[in-house]
Amino acid sequence: FQMLLGVREDLREKINRDGYKVRIYVPFGKDWYAYSIRRLKENPQVAGHIFKALFTFK
C-alpha cells in the first residue's frame, strides 16, 4: 500500500496492524506544487486530511 503523508493515518495504522507494509510518500522536487494542486482538484477531501495533519500534534 502507498499513502500520502497525513492522509488517513488511522487507516495506515490499521493496515500495519493487519501485517501489511505501507509506503508513505511526500511530493517534492520542482513540480511538487503542481502535483499537489492536481491531487486536491481530483479529491478535495485530501485538503481536509492535510490540514488536520498540519495542526494535530501527537
The first five atom37 places (N, CA, C, CB, O) and aatype in JSON, in Angstrom:
{
  "aatype": [13, 5, 12, 10, 10, 7, 19, 1, 6, 3, 10, 1, 6, 11, 9, 2, 1, 3, 7, 18, 11, 19, 1, 9, 18, 19, 14, 13, 7, 11, 3, 17, 18, 0, 18, 15, 9, 1, 1, 10, 11, 6, 2, 14, 5, 19, 0, 7, 8, 9, 13, 11, 0, 10, 13, 16, 13, 11],
  "atom_mask": [
    [1, 1, 1, 1, 1],
    [1, 1, 1, 1, 1],
    [1, 1, 1, 1, 1],
    [1, 1, 1, 1, 1],
    [1, 1, 1, 1, 1],
    [1, 1, 1, 0, 1],
    [1, 1, 1, 1, 1],
    [1, 1, 1, 1, 1],
    [1, 1, 1, 1, 1],
    [1, 1, 1, 1, 1],
    [1, 1, 1, 1, 1],
    [1, 1, 1, 1, 1],
    [1, 1, 1, 1, 1],
    [1, 1, 1, 1, 1],
    [1, 1, 1, 1, 1],
    [1, 1, 1, 1, 1],
    [1, 1, 1, 1, 1],
    [1, 1, 1, 1, 1],
    [1, 1, 1, 0, 1],
    [1, 1, 1, 1, 1],
    [1, 1, 1, 1, 1],
    [1, 1, 1, 1, 1],
    [1, 1, 1, 1, 1],
    [1, 1, 1, 1, 1],
    [1, 1, 1, 1, 1],
    [1, 1, 1, 1, 1],
    [1, 1, 1, 1, 1],
    [1, 1, 1, 1, 1],
    [1, 1, 1, 0, 1],
    [1, 1, 1, 1, 1],
    [1, 1, 1, 1, 1],
    [1, 1, 1, 1, 1],
    [1, 1, 1, 1, 1],
    [1, 1, 1, 1, 1],
    [1, 1, 1, 1, 1],
    [1, 1, 1, 1, 1],
    [1, 1, 1, 1, 1],
    [1, 1, 1, 1, 1],
    [1, 1, 1, 1, 1],
    [1, 1, 1, 1, 1],
    [1, 1, 1, 1, 1],
    [1, 1, 1, 1, 1],
    [1, 1, 1, 1, 1],
    [1, 1, 1, 1, 1],
    [1, 1, 1, 1, 1],
    [1, 1, 1, 1, 1],
    [1, 1, 1, 1, 1],
    [1, 1, 1, 0, 1],
    [1, 1, 1, 1, 1],
    [1, 1, 1, 1, 1],
    [1, 1, 1, 1, 1],
    [1, 1, 1, 1, 1],
    [1, 1, 1, 1, 1],
    [1, 1, 1, 1, 1],
    [1, 1, 1, 1, 1],
    [1, 1, 1, 1, 1],
    [1, 1, 1, 1, 1],
    [1, 1, 1, 1, 1]
  ],
  "atom_positions": [
    [[0.84, -1.17, 0.0], [0.0, 0.0, 0.0], [0.88, 1.23, 0.0], [-0.95, 0.0, 1.2], [2.02, 1.2, 0.47]],
    [[0.35, 2.32, -0.53], [1.07, 3.59, -0.57], [0.08, 4.7, -0.27], [1.77, 3.81, -1.95], [-1.02, 4.73, -0.83]],
    [[0.47, 5.62, 0.63], [-0.44, 6.69, 1.03], [0.31, 8.0, 1.12], [-1.12, 6.36, 2.37], [1.51, 8.04, 1.42]],
    [[-0.4, 9.06, 0.87], [0.15, 10.41, 1.0], [0.28, 10.74, 2.48], [-0.75, 11.45, 0.27], [-0.62, 10.46, 3.27]],
    [[1.39, 11.34, 2.86], [1.64, 11.71, 4.25], [0.5, 12.58, 4.77], [2.98, 12.46, 4.38], [0.1, 13.55, 4.13]],
    [[-0.03, 12.21, 5.93], [-1.08, 12.99, 6.56], [-2.49, 12.59, 6.18], [0.0, 0.0, 0.0], [-3.45, 13.12, 6.73]],
    [[-2.64, 11.68, 5.24], [-3.97, 11.28, 4.78], [-4.32, 9.92, 5.38], [-4.04, 11.23, 3.23], [-3.6, 8.94, 5.19]],
    [[-5.42, 9.88, 6.08], [-5.96, 8.65, 6.67], [-4.93, 7.87, 7.5], [-6.51, 7.75, 5.58], [-4.69, 6.69, 7.27]],
    [[-4.34, 8.57, 8.46], [-3.36, 7.91, 9.32], [-4.0, 6.76, 10.09], [-2.74, 8.9, 10.29], [-3.33, 5.77, 10.4]],
    [[-5.29, 6.87, 10.4], [-5.98, 5.79, 11.09], [-6.01, 4.53, 10.23], [-7.41, 6.21, 11.45], [-5.81, 3.42, 10.73]],
    [[-6.26, 4.7, 8.95], [-6.28, 3.56, 8.03], [-4.88, 2.97, 7.87], [-6.85, 3.98, 6.66], [-4.72, 1.75, 7.81]],
    [[-3.88, 3.84, 7.79], [-2.5, 3.37, 7.67], [-2.12, 2.49, 8.87], [-1.52, 4.56, 7.56], [-1.5, 1.44, 8.71]],
    [[-2.51, 2.93, 10.06], [-2.2, 2.15, 11.26], [-2.91, 0.8, 11.25], [-2.59, 2.94, 12.51], [-2.33, -0.21, 11.66]],
    [[-4.16, 0.77, 10.78], [-4.89, -0.5, 10.7], [-4.23, -1.44, 9.71], [-6.35, -0.25, 10.3], [-4.09, -2.64, 9.98]],
    [[-3.83, -0.92, 8.57], [-3.16, -1.74, 7.56], [-1.88, -2.34, 8.14], [-2.84, -0.91, 6.29], [-1.58, -3.52, 7.93]],
    [[-1.12, -1.52, 8.89], [0.09, -2.02, 9.54], [-0.23, -3.1, 10.56], [0.84, -0.87, 10.22], [0.44, -4.14, 10.6]],
    [[-1.23, -2.87, 11.37], [-1.62, -3.88, 12.38], [-2.04, -5.19, 11.74], [-2.77, -3.34, 13.26], [-1.83, -6.26, 12.3]],
    [[-2.63, -5.1, 10.55], [-3.05, -6.31, 9.84], [-1.87, -7.02, 9.16], [-4.09, -5.95, 8.8], [-2.06, -8.04, 8.51]],
    [[-0.67, -6.48, 9.33], [0.52, -7.16, 8.84], [1.03, -6.72, 7.49], [0.0, 0.0, 0.0], [1.95, -7.33, 6.93]],
    [[0.46, -5.67, 6.95], [0.9, -5.18, 5.64], [1.84, -3.99, 5.8], [-0.31, -4.78, 4.77], [1.79, -3.27, 6.79]],
    [[2.7, -3.8, 4.82], [3.59, -2.65, 4.8], [2.91, -1.5, 4.06], [4.94, -3.01, 4.13], [2.17, -1.71, 3.1]],
    [[3.17, -0.29, 4.54], [2.6, 0.9, 3.92], [3.73, 1.86, 3.62], [1.53, 1.57, 4.85], [4.54, 2.18, 4.49]],
    [[3.78, 2.32, 2.4], [4.77, 3.31, 1.99], [4.12, 4.69, 2.1], [5.3, 3.04, 0.53], [3.01, 4.9, 1.6]],
    [[4.81, 5.62, 2.75], [4.32, 6.99, 2.89], [5.08, 7.85, 1.89], [4.51, 7.53, 4.36], [6.31, 7.79, 1.81]],
    [[4.34, 8.63, 1.13], [5.03, 9.47, 0.16], [4.71, 10.94, 0.35], [4.68, 9.05, -1.25], [3.62, 11.31, 0.79]],
    [[5.69, 11.77, 0.01], [5.61, 13.22, 0.14], [6.01, 13.83, -1.19], [6.51, 13.76, 1.31], [7.09, 13.54, -1.69]],
    [[5.17, 14.68, -1.76], [5.55, 15.33, -3.02], [6.76, 16.25, -2.78], [4.35, 16.14, -3.6], [6.79, 17.01, -1.81]],
    [[7.73, 16.18, -3.67], [8.89, 17.05, -3.56], [9.47, 17.25, -4.95], [9.96, 16.47, -2.59], [9.05, 16.61, -5.91]],
    [[10.44, 18.14, -5.04], [11.06, 18.43, -6.33], [10.43, 19.66, -6.96], [0.0, 0.0, 0.0], [9.59, 20.33, -6.36]],
    [[10.85, 19.94, -8.17], [10.42, 21.18, -8.81], [8.93, 21.21, -9.13], [11.2, 21.4, -10.07], [8.35, 22.29, -9.26]],
    [[8.29, 20.06, -9.27], [6.87, 20.02, -9.64], [5.94, 19.66, -8.48], [6.67, 19.02, -10.74], [4.79, 19.29, -8.7]],
    [[6.42, 19.78, -7.24], [5.61, 19.38, -6.1], [4.32, 20.17, -6.0], [6.41, 19.53, -4.82], [3.28, 19.62, -5.66]],
    [[4.38, 21.47, -6.29], [3.2, 22.31, -6.14], [2.12, 21.93, -7.15], [3.57, 23.8, -6.3], [0.95, 21.76, -6.79]],
    [[2.5, 21.79, -8.4], [1.54, 21.41, -9.44], [0.91, 20.05, -9.13], [2.22, 21.38, -10.84], [-0.29, 19.86, -9.3]],
    [[1.72, 19.11, -8.68], [1.22, 17.78, -8.31], [0.19, 17.9, -7.18], [2.38, 16.85, -7.87], [-0.88, 17.31, -7.23]],
    [[0.54, 18.69, -6.16], [-0.35, 18.83, -5.01], [-1.68, 19.47, -5.39], [0.33, 19.66, -3.93], [-2.73, 19.02, -4.94]],
    [[-1.63, 20.5, -6.22], [-2.86, 21.16, -6.66], [-3.72, 20.19, -7.49], [-2.53, 22.43, -7.48], [-4.94, 20.15, -7.33]],
    [[-3.09, 19.43, -8.35], [-3.82, 18.46, -9.16], [-4.52, 17.42, -8.27], [-2.87, 17.75, -10.14], [-5.68, 17.07, -8.5]],
    [[-3.82, 16.95, -7.27], [-4.42, 15.97, -6.35], [-5.59, 16.57, -5.58], [-3.36, 15.44, -5.36], [-6.6, 15.9, -5.37]],
    [[-5.45, 17.82, -5.17], [-6.54, 18.47, -4.45], [-7.77, 18.64, -5.33], [-6.09, 19.84, -3.93], [-8.9, 18.49, -4.87]],
    [[-7.55, 18.94, -6.6], [-8.68, 19.06, -7.53], [-9.35, 17.71, -7.77], [-8.21, 19.65, -8.87], [-10.57, 17.63, -7.89]],
    [[-8.55, 16.65, -7.83], [-9.09, 15.31, -8.04], [-9.89, 14.83, -6.84], [-7.97, 14.33, -8.34], [-10.9, 14.14, -6.99]],
    [[-9.43, 15.19, -5.65], [-10.07, 14.71, -4.43], [-9.99, 15.8, -3.36], [-9.41, 13.39, -3.93], [-9.02, 15.82, -2.59]],
    [[-10.97, 16.69, -3.29], [-10.93, 17.79, -2.32], [-10.86, 17.34, -0.87], [-12.14, 18.66, -2.5], [-10.43, 18.11, -0.01]],
    [[-11.26, 16.11, -0.56], [-11.17, 15.61, 0.81], [-9.73, 15.54, 1.29], [-11.82, 14.24, 0.92], [-9.47, 15.58, 2.49]],
    [[-8.79, 15.43, 0.37], [-7.38, 15.38, 0.73], [-6.99, 16.65, 1.49], [-6.49, 15.21, -0.53], [-6.18, 16.59, 2.41]],
    [[-7.55, 17.79, 1.1], [-7.23, 19.05, 1.76], [-7.56, 18.98, 3.25], [-7.99, 20.22, 1.11], [-6.78, 19.45, 4.08]],
    [[-8.69, 18.41, 3.58], [-9.06, 18.28, 4.99], [-8.1, 17.4, 5.76], [0.0, 0.0, 0.0], [-7.75, 17.72, 6.9]],
    [[-7.66, 16.31, 5.16], [-6.71, 15.42, 5.83], [-5.37, 16.12, 6.04], [-6.5, 14.13, 5.0], [-4.76, 16.0, 7.11]],
    [[-4.93, 16.85, 5.05], [-3.65, 17.55, 5.15], [-3.73, 18.65, 6.2], [-3.24, 18.14, 3.79], [-2.83, 18.79, 7.02]],
    [[-4.81, 19.42, 6.17], [-4.98, 20.5, 7.15], [-4.98, 19.93, 8.56], [-6.3, 21.26, 6.89], [-4.33, 20.46, 9.46]],
    [[-5.71, 18.84, 8.76], [-5.76, 18.2, 10.08], [-4.38, 17.72, 10.5], [-6.74, 17.01, 10.05], [-3.99, 17.9, 11.66]],
    [[-3.63, 17.13, 9.58], [-2.29, 16.63, 9.9], [-1.35, 17.76, 10.28], [-1.72, 15.85, 8.72], [-0.48, 17.58, 11.14]],
    [[-1.51, 18.91, 9.65], [-0.63, 20.04, 9.95], [-0.82, 20.56, 11.37], [-0.87, 21.16, 8.96], [0.12, 21.06, 11.98]],
    [[-2.04, 20.45, 11.89], [-2.35, 21.06, 13.18], [-2.67, 20.05, 14.27], [-3.5, 21.98, 13.02], [-3.18, 20.43, 15.33]],
    [[-2.38, 18.8, 14.04], [-2.58, 17.76, 15.05], [-1.21, 17.31, 15.54], [-3.4, 16.57, 14.48], [-0.36, 16.88, 14.76]],
    [[-1.02, 17.42, 16.83], [0.27, 17.03, 17.41], [0.06, 15.78, 18.25], [0.88, 18.17, 18.27], [-0.87, 15.69, 19.06]],
    [[0.94, 14.81, 18.05], [0.85, 13.56, 18.81], [1.95, 13.5, 19.82], [0.91, 12.33, 17.89], [2.06, 12.52, 20.57]]
  ]
}
